[in-house]
């Protein structure tokens, strides 16, 4: 963290304290503070110092994914305990093709940190993250599964729960979103983590949790808790559509086979575009951020231009 000490000095300066006070007053009055000029390094130093002075989390919004990547690398050198890059897709919500698993898994990694209340932290995203493309926060949070050492868990119930979360049962766990069982040992590879976790049971009691290397299958460090998000958003959408009245036109949109598999408890592909049918008020990344955090929009006019271009593109797909 070569710039961490500089941020620490800046956050104690009179200028930073004044900026923080102005920001707080602006939040109370529904106003924003606009800073002009300065290179990206200077902007990152100022925003980090103000956020750290207030002891709050930081959301940085940029015009493009490329700019978000540059901000992420820069903020990582400024002493923040956690800096998260939030990936976004250029696709609109109404296209039949879902975003790649890498994008979805990357988003769920961010939500895993946010929902567990890890503060203070930084999230960097493009303006696309402000579009309503997510299930409501309470829905995603309620669907997550937490397992700790000493918990009593019926393995049959656990298998059913993993299936509901969209995890695929395999013989050997090597990829995210899969799980396996060998006797009293259950391996799970969370989509929101870097390494899979091996659960060792004695009867119904969870005795040990250890990360392991998916290549060699060798156990690594012991962990106290396994925190699982759904494998994606499709299982949440499917659950709502399965229990609610079928929206008009759904059969023609997804096809008879997909609708039949949905009613049979399966999760057909391409459900992401039905997010608005399942949840009348989809969420944005802002809904998942801490309420007292600081939001910084870099190059606001460029963000507006990129956002309007995406909205026009989405409107044409909605018509189709």
N, C-alpha and C positions, 0 to 999 in steps of 0.2 A: 504494500500500500504506500507507494512513494509520495502520494499527495495527501495522505491521511493526516499528517502533522500540520500541513498547510490549512486544511479544512478546519482542524481543531483550533488553530490560531484565529482564523477568520470568524468562526462562530462566536468568539469572545469579543470581537471588535464592535465599536459603537455603531458603525454603518450597518452591520448585520443585525444587531439588536433593533435598530430603527426599521429596517426592512421587515423584520419579523413582526414588529408591532403594527406596521402598516398592513401587512398581510392579514393579521388577526382582525383588524378593524374592517378591512374589506370583506372578509368572510361574514362578519356580523351584519354588514350593510348590503350584502349581495353584490359586491363590486370585485373587480380584479385589479391586480397590480401589473403594469406593463413595463418591462425593462427593454431598452433598445440598445443595439450595438454589442460589440464584444464577440470574440471567437468562441467556438464550442467549449473549449477548455475553461474559459472565464465564466461562461454561463453555467457550466456544470459545477464549478467551484462555488459560485454564489448560491445556486439552488441547494446544493448539499449543505452549505454552512447555515442557511436559513432553516432548512428542515431539521438539521441536527440541533440547532439552537432551540427549536421548539420541541425536540424529542419526538417527532412524528414521522410516519412513513411518507414515502415520496412516490408519486406517479408521474413519469415523464412521457408525454405524448409527442410523437414526431410525425412528419408528413409521410415518410416511407419506412419500409422494413429495413432498408439499408442504413438509414440514419439512426434507427432504433438500435441496430447492432453496434454502431460507432459509439452511441451514448452508453450502451451497456458496458463495453470494454473500458470506456473512460471512467465511469462511476465505480467500476470495480477496483480502481486504484485509489479511491478516496476514503477508505476506511469504513465503508458500510459493511455490517456483518453479513448481509444477504442482498445480492443484486440479481434480479430475475428478468430474463427476456421473455416477453409474452408474444408468441408467434401468431400471425394472423394470415388469413387466406384472401386471395383476390376474388374468389368465387362469391356469388350472391347467394342469399338463403334459399332461392327458388330453383337452383340448378339441381339436376338429378344426381350429379356426382358429389359425394361427400368430400370434405377436405382430407388430405392425407393423414395417416395415423400419426406421423411425426408432429404435425401441427396440433392435432387433438391432444396427444400425450403431453406435448410441451405446455399447452394451456392448463391441463389438469395438474401438472407439476406446480405451476404457479398457484392454482387454487388450493392445492394441498397445504402450501405454506400459509396462504391467507386465511383459510378456514381454521387452521390450528392456532391462529393468533400469534404468529411469529413476528414480533415487532422490535425495533423499527426495521423496515426493509425498503428496498427500492424495486419498483416494477417499471420496466420500459416497454413501450408498445407504440405501434403506428396508430394513426387516427382511426383505422379500421376497427380497433378494439372498442371504440365508442358507439359502434352500431349495435342495435339490439339483436344479438345472435346467440344468446346463452339462456339456459333454463334459469328460473329464479334461484337465488342463493339458498333459500330455505329448502327447496326441493333437492338440490345437489347435496347440501349438508346432511339432510335427513337420510340420503341414500348411502352415505359413506359407512364403511365398516371399520371398527377399531377393535384390535385384539391385543391383550396384554398378558404377560406372564402371570400364571395363577388363575386365569379365567377358566370357567367350565364351559365347554363347547361340545355339542353333539356333532360328530363328524358328518353325519348325513345332512343335518341342518346346515352345516358349513358349506357342503357341496352344493346344496340348493341355493344358498345365498350367493356363492361365487357365480353360479349360472345366471342369477338375476342381475348381477353386476356386469354381465357380458363376458366373463372370463372363460376361456376355452380350455377344456381338460385335454391334456396331452400325456404321453408316456414319460417325456423328459422335458423339464422346463428350460428353455433356451431363449425365449423371446418375451417381451412385455405382453401383458394381457393373457397369460396362460397359467395353468396350475396342474399339479399332479399329486397323486397319493400312493404311498407305499406303506401299507400297514398303518401304523400310528404316526407316520411322518407325512406332512403335507408341505409341498413346495409351491410358493406363489410368487409371481413376478409382477409387482404393482406397476401400472403404467405411469405412476407419479413418482417413481424412485429410480435410482441409478442401478441398484442391484436387487436380485430376488431374495426372498426370505424363506428359511426352512423352519417349519413349525414342528416341534417334537411333543407329542402328547403321551400322557400316561393315563389310559382310560379316556375320560372326557376332560381331564385337566391339562392345560397348556403349560408344559414344563420349561421349554426353552425356545427362544427365537434367535436365529442366527442368519446373518447375511451369507450368501455363498456365491462363488464364481460360476456363472452359467456355462463357461467353456470347460472347466475342469471338474465342476460339481463339488469342489472342496469347500467345506464350511469356513467362514471368515469370522468377523467380529460378532459378538453377542449384542442384541438390541433388546430394549425393554418393551417395544410397542410396534405393532404393524398397523398402518393406517391406509386403508384401501378406498380409492375413489372408484366410481364406475369406469369401465373400459372406454366409454365414450358417452355421448349424449343420447344416442339412439335408444338404449334401454330405458331411459327416463321417459322419452317421448312415447315409446311403445307401451309402457305401463299405463300412461294416461289414456292413450287412444284405445287400449284394450278394455278399459273400465268405463269410459265415457261413451256417449252416443256418437256413432260414426258420423263425422262431418259430411255434409252434402258434397258429392263429387269425389270423395276419397277413393272409391272403387275404380273410377275411370282414371284417376291419377296414378295410383300405385299398381293396379292390375289385380285380377282375381287371385292369382297364386300368392302374391305378397300379402293380400288382405286375409286369405285363409291361414297362412302361416302366422300372421299377427294374432289372429283369434286363437290359434293353437298354442300360444305362449312363446312363440319364437320372435326374433327381432330381425325382420328383413332389411336389406340394404336400402339406402336412399331415404331414410326417415328424417334426416336432418332438415330437409326443406319443409317438413310438416311441424317444425317447432312452434310456429305461430298458431297452428290449429290446436296443439296440445296446451300451450300456455299463452293466453290472450295478451299478456304483458311480458314478453321476453326481457331478459336482463342484459346489461352491458358490463364491461370490466369495472366501471365505476361503482356498480352495486356491490361488488365483492371487496372493494378497497375499504380500509378502516375509515369510519366517518369523520375522524379528526385529522386525516392526512392532508398533505399538500399536493396539489395538482399543478404541474407545469406544462404548458403547451409551447413547444418550440416551433418557431416560424409559423405563426398562427394562420397567416393568409394562405400559405402553401397547404396547410392542413385542411382549410376550408375548401380550397380548389380540388384537392384529391377526394375529399369527402363528397362533394357535389357530383363529381364524375362517377363515383361509385353508386350514388343514389340514383342517378339517371340510368345507369346500367342495370341496377336492381329493378327499377320500375318496368323496364322492358321485359325482364324475365317474369315478373309478377303477372303481366298481361298474358304472356304465353301460358 
